[in-house]
Amino acid sequence: MSFDSLGLNPDILRAVAEQGYVEPTPIQQQAIPAVLQGRDLMASAQTGTGKTAG
């Protein structure tokens, strides 16, 4: 899966690529679509899995 397939805004996709991210982590794959649908989200994942990439 790629970030392109998650339905992100082109500006966000560009920023993600500029930061060197190539593919989303499992937590990102599950969380991003839910957030884009406006759903509330409570998630848990191990440290280093991309929850607060920046």
N, C-alpha and C positions, 0 to 999 in steps of 0.2 A: 504494500500500500504506500502511496505517496501523499504528500501534503496537498498536491493538486486534486486528488480524488476526494478531499474532505469538504470541498465547497467554500474554501476561504476566499476572501476578497483578494484581488490581484496585488494590491499594495501590501497586504499581510504576507502573501506568498513571496513577494520580492524581498521583504524584510527577513523572512525565515531563511531564504536562500543566501542572503548576504551574511547571515550569522553562521552559515555553514551547515545548517540542518538539512538532511537529505530525506529521511523518512521518519514518520512519527513513531513514538514509543507506543506500547500497548495502551497505556492510560490515556495518551493523547488521541489515539484512534477511537477510543470509546467515548471520551469526554467531549471532544470538539463537536461532533455532530449533534449531541444532546444540547450543548450550549447554544449552537446556532439555531436550534429549533425553539429556543427560549425556555427550555426546561431548567428547573432547579437541579443542582448537582451536588452530591456529597461523594467524594472519592477518596480512596486510600491506596497508596502505592509506596514501594520502597524508595529510599533516598536515591537520587540520581536517575530517576525515571522520566524527568521532563515536566514535572508539575508546575514549576516556576522558572522555566527557561528564561534567560535574560542576559 
